[in-house]
Amino acid sequence: MNSEYIKISPTEKVYGAKNLLTAQLNILNSHKDIREYRKLRNEEFALKVSLKSKLNEAFSTLEILDKLLPKIRIDEEIEEKHPEDLSIEQQSSLIREKLKRLQNS
C-alpha cells in the first residue's frame, strides 16, 4: 500500500487547530455543566425528601389535632344552603341560630 501525503497550508493548519481547540473547550464546558446539573439534581432530591417528611409530620399533627378537637353537629338543612344564595337577613338569622345552639351545648 502506497502512502500519499498532502501538503497543508499554514492557514489550513491554524484553522484545523482552532477548530480542534474549540471542540475540546466545548467538551470541557459540557462536562462542567453536567457535573453542576447532577449536583443540583442531588440537592433537589434531598429537598424533596425533606419536604415530604415535613408534610407527613404536619399531616400527622393535623390528624392528632382533629382527634382532640370537639365535633359540632350541624343541621343538614342549614349546611346545604350556600351563603352566596341567601340574603343578608337570612345569613344573619342562620348565624344567630348557630350561636344559640352553641350556647345551649
C-alpha positions in Angstrom: 0.0 0.0 0.0 1.4 3.3 -1.0 1.2 6.3 1.3 0.3 9.7 -0.2 0.9 12.9 1.5 -0.9 16.2 1.1 0.7 19.5 1.9 -1.4 21.7 4.2 -1.1 25.4 4.0 -0.3 27.3 7.2 -3.8 28.9 7.2 -5.4 25.4 7.0 -3.2 24.3 9.8 -4.3 27.2 12.0 -7.9 26.7 11.1 -7.8 23.0 12.0 -6.0 23.7 15.3 -8.6 26.4 16.2 -11.5 24.0 15.5 -9.9 21.2 17.5 -9.3 23.5 20.5 -12.8 24.9 20.2 -14.2 21.4 20.3 -12.1 20.5 23.3 -13.3 23.6 25.1 -16.9 22.8 24.3 -16.5 19.3 25.6 -14.9 20.6 28.9 -17.8 23.1 29.3 -20.3 20.4 28.7 -18.7 18.2 31.3 -18.7 21.1 33.8 -22.4 21.7 33.1 -23.3 18.1 33.5 -21.5 18.0 36.9 -23.3 21.1 38.0 -26.6 19.6 36.8 -26.0 16.4 38.8 -25.1 18.4 41.9 -28.4 20.4 41.6 -30.4 17.3 41.0 -29.0 15.7 44.1 -29.8 18.9 46.1 -33.3 18.9 44.6 -33.8 15.2 45.6 -32.6 15.9 49.2 -35.0 18.9 49.4 -37.9 16.8 48.1 -37.2 14.1 50.7 -37.1 16.8 53.4 -40.3 18.4 52.2 -42.1 15.0 52.1 -41.0 14.2 55.7 -42.1 17.7 56.9 -45.5 17.3 55.1 -46.0 13.8 56.7 -45.2 15.3 60.1 -47.6 18.2 59.5 -50.4 15.7 58.4 -49.9 13.5 61.4 -50.1 16.6 63.7 -53.3 17.7 61.9 -54.8 14.2 62.4 -53.9 14.3 66.2 -55.4 17.8 66.4 -58.5 16.7 64.6 -59.0 13.9 67.1 -58.5 16.2 70.0 -60.9 19.0 68.9 -64.6 18.6 69.7 -67.1 17.8 67.0 -70.0 20.1 66.3 -73.2 18.7 64.8 -74.7 21.0 62.1 -78.2 20.5 60.8 -78.2 19.2 57.2 -80.7 21.8 56.0 -78.5 24.7 57.2 -75.4 23.1 55.8 -77.0 22.6 52.3 -77.7 26.3 51.9 -74.8 28.3 50.5 -74.3 31.8 52.0 -74.0 33.3 48.5 -77.6 32.3 47.7 -79.1 33.8 50.9 -79.9 37.4 51.6 -78.2 39.3 54.4 -81.1 38.8 56.7 -81.2 35.1 56.1 -77.5 34.8 56.7 -77.7 36.8 59.9 -80.6 34.6 61.2 -78.6 31.5 60.4 -75.7 32.8 62.3 -77.9 33.7 65.3 -79.3 30.1 65.3 -75.8 28.7 65.3 -74.9 30.9 68.2 -78.0 29.8 70.2 -77.1 26.2 69.6 -73.5 26.7 70.6 -74.6 28.5 73.8 -77.1 25.7 74.7 -74.5 22.9 74.2 
